[in-house]
Amino acid sequence: MDQTVTKPPVESPASMLGPRQYGSVNWLGLWTLCLRETRRFWKVGMQTLFAPVVSSLLMLFVFKLAFGGGNGGMVGGVAFATFLAPGVVMMAILNNAFANTSSSLIIAKVQGNSVDFLMPPLSPGELTVGFLSGAVTRGVLVGFVTYAAIWIMQITPFQIANLGAIIYFSVIASLFMGAVGLLGGIWADKFDHMAAVQNFVIMPLTMLSGTFYPIGRLPEPFVTISHYNPFFQIIDGFRYGFTGHAESDLLFGGAMSTVITLALVVWCWALLKRGYKLKA
């Protein structure tokens, strides 16, 4: 009686490989997430890059018209229009950094696409860095394009007094608002929740930040309170980079904004590690 000998199946090279091994950092996954967050806003550049520039230019035009088409007097040794322009640029940076992370999280949660970044082998730290990288890229790009548009159109005298301060506070501002947007996106369950963050947290801090006026014109106790407002410290440091004049201690403002930003980033990491409102 013939006996049939069954040979074991030959394993393909792919099946012989074990699970893919990563080092302490999944560089490929991190780079992919960074590209994803950047391409999200780049694909709709007219809305995410050029629309904020148009809004900023219109705001400067309106303020110049409100002051009779001139420079609106002197503030801290510079024309009011020169004082105002860096604040408008910084507001564009802050708003767009916040919008990048907050929209990424809330849209993913509403559409049920959170699995796109929860399933890949990415640690909480890598997720935090990946999301914030998009916020920094978008914020800095919007700020640069806005500044370039103001300079090319010669809307107001706009010079550079301290490039280091400009770069430092641009990055800190983008990280700060990127972290706020990430926290808001993690917490929010729908777009109404995100609107509440903007209306009841960001808007009051913005209006008391000295973007459109010298902070010293506020009555007490708002002057003292505003000196502990990170929005004011960031805008004041950024404005110093262009005008050479600051309303507060730059070292204190830089240190305070850095500490708050780091605290917010760590908070983002902790929530992502827990999977708060992200994992069932």
C-alpha positions in Angstrom: 0.0 0.0 0.0 1.5 3.2 -1.1 2.1 5.8 1.5 1.8 9.4 0.6 4.4 11.6 2.2 3.2 15.2 2.7 5.9 17.7 2.6 5.7 20.7 5.0 4.8 23.9 3.3 7.7 26.1 2.4 7.6 29.3 4.3 7.9 32.4 2.3 10.6 34.9 3.4 7.8 37.3 4.5 6.3 34.7 6.8 9.6 33.9 8.4 10.1 37.5 9.5 8.9 38.2 13.0 7.0 41.3 14.2 8.7 44.5 13.1 11.1 45.8 15.7 11.4 49.4 16.7 13.9 51.2 18.8 13.2 53.5 21.6 11.6 55.8 19.0 9.5 54.7 16.0 11.1 57.3 13.7 9.2 56.1 10.6 5.8 56.3 12.3 6.6 59.6 13.9 7.7 61.1 10.5 4.6 59.7 8.9 2.3 61.4 11.5 4.2 64.7 11.1 3.7 64.6 7.3 0.0 63.7 7.8 -0.5 66.7 10.1 1.4 69.0 7.7 -0.4 67.8 4.6 -3.8 68.2 6.3 -3.5 72.0 6.1 -1.3 72.2 3.1 -3.9 70.6 0.8 -6.3 73.4 1.7 -3.7 76.2 1.6 -6.1 78.9 0.4 -8.1 78.4 3.6 -5.4 77.7 6.1 -2.5 79.9 4.9 -3.8 82.7 2.7 -7.2 83.4 4.3 -5.5 84.3 7.7 -3.2 86.6 5.8 -6.1 88.4 4.1 -7.9 88.8 7.5 -4.7 90.2 9.1 -4.2 92.7 6.3 -7.8 93.8 6.4 -7.5 94.3 10.2 -4.5 96.6 9.7 -6.3 98.6 7.0 -9.3 99.1 9.3 -7.2 100.3 12.2 -5.3 102.7 9.9 -8.5 104.1 8.6 -9.9 104.4 12.1 -7.0 106.6 13.0 -7.4 108.8 10.0 -5.1 106.9 7.6 -2.0 107.8 9.6 0.2 106.0 12.0 -2.2 106.7 15.0 0.3 108.4 17.3 3.2 107.0 19.1 3.3 104.0 21.5 6.5 103.1 23.2 8.5 105.3 20.9 7.1 103.7 17.7 4.1 104.5 15.5 0.9 102.9 16.6 0.6 101.0 13.3 4.1 99.6 13.8 3.1 98.7 17.4 0.0 96.9 16.1 1.4 94.9 13.2 3.4 92.4 15.3 0.4 91.8 17.5 -1.7 91.0 14.4 0.9 88.6 13.1 1.2 86.8 16.4 -2.6 86.5 16.7 -2.5 84.7 13.3 0.2 82.4 14.6 -1.7 81.6 17.7 -5.1 81.0 16.0 -3.7 78.8 13.3 -1.6 76.7 15.7 -4.7 76.1 17.8 -6.9 75.3 14.8 -4.5 72.7 13.4 -4.4 70.3 16.4 -8.0 71.0 17.6 -9.5 70.3 14.2 -7.4 67.2 13.7 -8.6 65.6 16.9 -12.3 66.7 16.8 -12.8 65.7 13.2 -11.2 62.3 13.8 -13.5 61.8 16.8 -16.7 62.9 15.1 -15.9 60.9 11.9 -14.7 57.9 13.9 -11.2 58.0 12.3 -9.3 58.0 15.6 -8.1 54.5 14.8 -5.8 56.1 12.2 -3.4 57.2 14.9 -4.4 54.9 17.7 -3.7 51.6 15.9 -0.1 52.3 14.6 2.7 51.5 17.0 3.2 55.0 18.2 3.9 55.9 21.8 2.1 58.8 23.6 5.2 60.9 23.3 5.4 60.3 19.6 1.7 61.1 19.2 2.3 64.4 21.1 5.3 65.4 19.0 3.6 64.4 15.8 0.4 66.5 16.4 2.4 69.5 17.8 4.7 69.4 14.8 1.8 70.2 12.5 0.8 73.1 14.8 4.3 74.6 14.8 4.7 74.3 11.0 1.3 75.9 10.3 1.7 78.6 12.9 5.2 79.7 11.8 4.3 79.5 8.1 1.2 81.7 8.6 3.3 84.2 10.6 6.0 84.3 7.9 3.5 84.8 5.0 1.6 87.5 6.9 4.8 89.4 7.7 6.0 89.0 4.1 2.6 90.4 2.8 2.8 93.4 5.2 6.4 94.1 4.1 5.7 93.7 0.4 2.6 95.9 0.5 4.3 98.4 2.7 1.3 98.8 4.9 3.3 99.9 7.8 7.0 100.3 8.7 8.1 96.8 9.9 11.7 96.2 10.8 13.6 93.5 12.8 15.2 94.5 16.0 15.9 91.1 17.5 15.6 88.0 15.3 16.2 85.6 18.2 13.2 86.9 20.1 11.0 86.7 16.9 12.0 83.0 16.3 11.8 82.0 20.0 8.4 83.5 20.7 7.0 82.2 17.3 7.9 78.6 18.2 6.7 78.9 21.8 3.4 80.5 20.7 2.8 77.7 18.2 3.7 75.0 20.8 1.5 76.7 23.4 -1.6 77.0 21.3 -0.9 73.7 19.6 -1.0 72.0 23.1 -4.2 74.0 24.0 -5.8 72.8 20.8 -4.7 69.2 21.4 -6.2 69.3 24.9 -9.4 70.8 23.6 -9.6 68.2 20.9 -9.1 65.4 23.3 -11.7 66.8 25.7 -14.4 67.8 23.2 -17.0 65.4 22.0 -18.5 67.7 19.4 -17.8 71.0 17.7 -19.9 72.9 20.2 -17.5 72.0 22.9 -14.6 73.3 20.9 -16.5 76.6 20.3 -16.9 76.8 24.1 -13.1 76.6 24.6 -12.6 79.4 22.0 -15.3 81.7 23.4 -14.8 81.3 27.1 -11.1 80.6 27.4 -9.2 81.9 24.4 -11.2 85.0 23.6 -11.0 86.6 27.1 -7.3 85.9 27.3 -6.9 87.4 23.8 -8.8 90.6 24.6 -6.6 91.2 27.7 -3.4 90.4 25.9 -2.5 93.9 24.7 -2.7 92.9 21.0 -4.4 96.1 20.0 -3.4 98.5 22.7 -0.7 99.1 25.3 -1.4 97.0 28.4 -0.8 100.0 30.6 -4.1 101.6 29.4 -6.1 99.0 31.2 -7.5 99.8 34.7 -6.4 97.9 37.7 -6.6 95.1 38.6 -6.5 94.1 34.9 -3.0 95.5 34.4 -1.6 93.3 37.1 -3.6 90.3 36.0 -2.5 90.7 32.4 1.1 90.4 33.3 0.4 86.8 34.2 -1.5 86.2 31.0 0.7 84.0 28.7 -0.9 85.6 25.6 0.4 89.0 26.7 3.9 87.7 27.5 4.2 85.9 24.2 2.9 88.9 22.2 5.0 91.3 24.1 8.2 89.3 23.5 7.3 88.9 19.8 6.6 92.6 19.5 10.0 93.4 21.1 11.7 91.4 18.3 10.4 94.0 15.8 10.2 97.3 17.8 13.0 96.8 20.4 10.5 97.9 23.1 8.8 95.6 25.7 6.1 96.4 28.2 7.3 93.8 30.7 10.4 91.8 31.8 11.4 89.7 28.8 13.2 87.1 30.9 10.2 86.7 33.2 7.8 86.5 30.2 10.0 84.1 28.3 10.4 81.8 31.3 6.7 81.9 32.2 5.5 81.1 28.7 8.1 78.3 28.4 7.1 76.7 31.8 3.3 76.9 30.9 3.9 75.5 27.5 6.0 72.5 28.8 3.3 71.9 31.4 0.6 71.8 28.7 2.7 69.4 26.6 3.2 67.0 29.5 -0.6 67.2 30.1 -1.2 66.3 26.5 1.2 63.3 26.8 -0.6 62.1 30.0 -4.0 62.2 28.4 -2.8 60.4 25.3 -1.2 57.8 27.5 -4.5 57.2 29.3 -6.4 57.2 26.1 -8.8 59.7 27.7 -11.9 60.0 25.5 -10.1 58.3 22.7 -10.1 54.6 23.6 -13.4 52.8 24.4 
